[in-house]
Amino acid sequence: MAIRIIQDKSSKKKKTAKKTAKKKSTSVKRDINLSVPYRNSISIVSRKNKRKSNKKIVRKIIMLLFVICLAFSSVYAYNHLKTYLCSLERFFVEDIEITGCKNVTESEIRQLIPFEAGEVSSLEISLGQLEKKLKKHKAELKDISMYRTNWGKKIVVSLTERVPEVFVTIGEEKKGLDFDNKPFNLKGTMKDMRIPTIVFNNDEEKNSLLTFYKQIKKYIVNIIPEITEIKYGEVDDIVLVMNDKTRVYWGLPKDSKNERKADKLKQVLADLSKKNKDVKSIDLSLLDSNKNKVVVDTFKEEKSI
């Protein structure tokens, strides 16, 4: 009896061990079976994302092609429309009016305009480029303004000529020079103007003398016609040469002293004109050192004022 009981217990243990082994195997199988649909769902989601991204790329390509086609078609339509409108006589230029000519002649300006009335449509003309061309070829023009009137049938060319402030000699040719420091050819009555000539050896001297004259011009307006030359002296001081060959030694071009020197010069010239004396030179350079003294050198005697 004892032997049977022991066998029964061992058989029971074996049965329980088999059951637990079966349960473990079934649980592992269930885990494996559960992981398969999870993986499938991930692959499905990734495929959907790829499809969406591909669709976006295709849409962008289509939009880009559409924009390119639209741009080309717009350019083609614009050119075709422009060509058609330019061929219509109603847009042709019928008149060219030139205003502001004083020393420059109208014929000079018309020769630079590459068309005449009745030859071209107003829509084909670039007024900005034409203004640049005229300024490039005509240095004596300070400003040029061009505009359309009468629905483009009339083009007005408005000129502002340069007025010389001084004369300069470039090479062997006498030219005008304004405060823009741009030499230009003398036209009409410009050559007869009573203004000084700047005498210089290089561009640096020309620029500094022009700046000096610009500073003192407002103080010596009444005596400008009497000045023939403005130049540098031997010691870098400025010398004015008058009509009667009188030399005015201005001294250093100090802006703070210019007004006082101009007043003294006008006073001395007025006094000498009353006494009717021939003068060699008038020296204003002592005013630079705050000395209230002007040295006048006459042909007969030298005296101080």
C-alpha positions in Angstrom: 0.0 0.0 0.0 2.8 2.3 0.9 4.4 1.7 -2.5 1.2 2.6 -4.4 0.8 5.9 -2.5 4.3 6.9 -3.4 3.8 6.1 -7.1 0.6 8.0 -7.1 2.3 11.1 -5.7 5.1 10.9 -8.2 2.6 10.5 -11.1 0.7 13.6 -9.8 3.9 15.6 -9.8 4.7 14.6 -13.3 1.2 15.6 -14.4 1.4 19.0 -12.8 4.8 19.6 -14.3 3.4 18.7 -17.8 0.5 21.1 -17.2 2.8 24.0 -16.3 5.0 23.3 -19.3 1.9 23.4 -21.5 0.8 26.7 -20.0 4.2 28.3 -20.6 4.3 27.1 -24.2 0.8 28.4 -24.9 1.7 31.8 -23.3 4.8 32.0 -25.5 2.7 31.2 -28.6 0.2 33.8 -27.6 3.0 36.4 -27.2 4.3 35.4 -30.6 0.8 35.6 -32.1 0.2 39.0 -30.5 3.5 40.5 -31.9 2.7 39.6 -35.5 -0.3 41.9 -35.9 1.6 44.7 -34.1 4.4 44.5 -36.6 1.9 44.4 -39.5 0.2 47.6 -38.2 3.6 49.4 -38.0 4.4 48.5 -41.6 1.0 49.7 -42.7 1.4 53.0 -41.0 4.9 53.6 -42.5 3.5 52.8 -45.9 0.7 55.3 -45.5 3.2 58.0 -44.4 5.4 57.3 -47.4 2.4 57.6 -49.7 1.4 60.9 -48.1 5.0 62.3 -48.5 5.1 61.1 -52.1 1.8 62.8 -52.8 3.1 66.1 -51.3 6.2 65.9 -53.5 4.1 65.3 -56.6 1.8 68.2 -55.7 4.7 70.5 -55.2 6.2 69.5 -58.6 2.8 70.1 -60.3 2.5 73.5 -58.6 6.0 74.5 -59.7 5.3 73.4 -63.3 2.1 75.4 -63.2 3.9 78.5 -62.0 6.6 78.2 -64.7 4.0 77.7 -67.4 2.0 80.7 -66.1 5.1 82.9 -66.1 6.1 81.9 -69.6 2.5 82.5 -70.8 2.4 85.9 -69.1 5.6 87.0 -70.7 4.4 85.8 -74.1 1.1 87.5 -73.7 2.8 90.8 -72.5 5.2 90.8 -75.5 2.4 90.0 -77.9 0.2 92.8 -76.4 3.0 95.3 -76.4 3.9 94.5 -80.1 0.3 95.0 -81.0 -0.1 98.3 -79.1 3.2 99.6 -80.5 1.9 99.0 -84.0 -1.1 101.3 -83.4 -0.7 104.8 -84.8 -2.7 106.3 -82.0 0.4 105.8 -79.7 3.0 107.2 -82.1 4.9 110.3 -81.0 3.6 113.3 -82.9 5.6 116.1 -81.4 8.9 116.6 -79.5 9.2 119.9 -77.6 12.6 121.1 -76.2 12.6 123.8 -73.5 15.3 125.6 -71.5 17.8 126.2 -74.4 19.9 129.2 -73.8 23.4 128.5 -75.1 22.8 124.9 -76.2 20.7 124.8 -79.4 17.7 122.7 -80.1 19.3 121.1 -83.1 22.2 119.8 -80.9 19.6 118.1 -78.6 17.5 116.7 -81.5 20.6 115.1 -83.0 21.1 113.1 -79.8 17.5 111.9 -79.8 17.4 108.6 -81.8 14.0 109.2 -83.3 11.8 111.9 -84.8 8.1 112.7 -84.6 5.9 110.1 -86.3 8.6 107.4 -86.4 8.1 105.5 -83.2 5.5 104.5 -80.6 5.6 106.2 -77.3 5.4 102.8 -75.6 8.8 101.8 -77.1 10.7 104.8 -75.6 12.6 104.6 -72.3 12.8 108.2 -71.2 15.2 107.3 -68.3 17.8 105.8 -70.6 17.4 108.7 -73.0 18.1 111.2 -70.2 21.3 109.4 -69.2 22.4 109.5 -72.8 21.9 113.2 -73.1 23.7 113.9 -69.8 26.6 111.7 -71.0 27.1 113.5 -74.3 26.3 117.0 -73.1 28.4 118.0 -70.0 27.1 121.6 -70.3 23.6 120.3 -69.2 23.2 120.3 -65.4 19.8 118.6 -65.4 17.5 117.0 -68.0 13.8 116.1 -67.4 11.7 114.2 -70.0 8.0 113.4 -69.7 5.0 112.5 -71.9 1.9 114.6 -72.4 -1.2 114.3 -74.5 -1.5 110.5 -73.9 2.1 109.9 -75.0 1.7 111.7 -78.3 4.0 114.5 -77.2 7.4 114.3 -75.4 8.8 117.3 -73.6 12.5 117.7 -73.0 13.2 120.2 -70.3 16.8 121.4 -70.0 18.8 123.2 -67.2 22.1 124.4 -68.5 25.3 124.7 -66.5 26.4 128.3 -65.8 30.2 128.7 -65.4 31.4 130.1 -62.1 35.0 130.3 -63.3 37.0 129.5 -66.4 39.7 126.8 -66.5 42.2 125.9 -69.2 42.4 122.2 -69.9 45.1 121.4 -72.5 44.8 124.4 -74.8 41.1 124.7 -74.5 39.2 127.2 -72.3 36.3 125.6 -70.5 33.7 126.5 -67.9 33.6 125.1 -64.4 30.7 125.3 -62.0 30.6 124.4 -58.3 29.9 120.7 -59.3 33.5 120.7 -60.4 32.6 119.5 -63.9 34.4 121.2 -66.8 32.2 121.8 -69.9 32.4 123.5 -73.3 31.6 127.2 -73.5 28.5 128.0 -75.5 27.0 131.2 -76.8 27.7 134.2 -74.7 29.5 132.2 -72.0 33.0 133.3 -73.3 32.1 136.9 -72.7 31.3 136.5 -69.0 33.4 138.6 -66.6 34.4 135.9 -64.2 37.9 134.8 -62.9 40.1 132.1 -64.4 41.5 129.5 -62.0 45.1 128.8 -62.7 46.3 125.5 -61.4 49.1 122.8 -61.9 47.1 119.8 -60.8 43.6 118.6 -59.9 44.3 119.1 -56.1 45.0 122.8 -56.7 42.0 123.2 -58.9 39.7 121.6 -56.4 41.0 123.7 -53.5 40.9 127.0 -55.4 37.3 126.3 -56.5 36.3 125.6 -52.9 38.0 128.8 -51.8 36.2 130.8 -54.5 32.9 129.2 -53.5 33.5 130.4 -49.9 34.3 134.0 -50.7 32.0 134.6 -53.6 29.1 135.9 -51.5 31.5 138.5 -49.9 33.0 139.8 -53.1 30.0 139.8 -55.5 30.5 143.5 -56.5 34.2 143.1 -57.4 34.0 139.7 -59.2 34.1 141.4 -62.6 37.4 143.0 -61.7 39.1 139.7 -60.9 40.8 137.9 -63.8 42.8 135.1 -62.1 42.8 133.1 -58.9 45.9 131.0 -58.2 48.5 129.9 -55.6 51.5 132.1 -54.8 55.0 131.0 -54.1 54.3 130.2 -50.4 51.0 128.4 -50.8 49.0 131.6 -50.2 46.2 132.6 -52.6 46.7 135.4 -55.1 44.0 137.3 -56.9 45.0 139.2 -60.1 42.8 142.2 -60.9 42.0 143.7 -64.3 44.7 146.3 -63.9 47.3 143.7 -63.1 47.1 144.5 -59.4 48.0 141.5 -57.2 46.0 140.8 -54.1 47.8 138.6 -51.7 44.9 137.0 -49.8 47.0 134.9 -47.5 45.9 131.5 -46.2 42.4 130.4 -47.2 40.9 130.4 -43.7 37.1 130.4 -43.8 36.9 132.3 -40.5 39.0 135.2 -42.0 37.5 135.4 -45.4 34.6 137.8 -44.7 36.9 140.3 -42.9 39.5 140.2 -45.7 36.8 140.8 -48.3 35.5 143.8 -46.4 39.1 145.2 -46.1 39.7 144.6 -49.8 36.5 146.4 -50.9 37.4 149.3 -48.6 40.9 149.6 -50.0 39.7 149.4 -53.7 37.1 152.1 -53.1 39.7 154.4 -51.4 42.2 153.9 -54.2 39.6 154.5 -57.0 38.9 157.9 -55.4 42.7 158.8 -55.3 43.2 157.4 -58.8 46.5 155.7 -57.9 48.1 152.8 -59.7 48.7 149.9 -57.4 51.2 147.0 -57.6 49.8 144.9 -54.9 47.5 144.7 -51.9 48.6 142.4 -49.1 45.9 141.0 -46.8 48.0 138.2 -45.3 48.7 140.2 -42.0 45.0 139.8 -41.1 45.7 136.0 -40.6 47.8 136.9 -37.5 45.0 139.2 -36.2 46.8 142.3 -37.2 44.4 145.0 -38.4 46.7 146.1 -41.2 46.7 146.0 -45.0 49.8 146.7 -47.0 49.3 148.6 -50.2 52.3 148.8 -52.6 51.9 151.6 -55.2 54.3 152.3 -58.1 55.6 155.5 -56.5 55.5 154.6 -52.8 54.5 151.9 -50.3 52.1 152.7 -47.5 49.9 151.0 -44.9 46.2 151.4 -44.4 
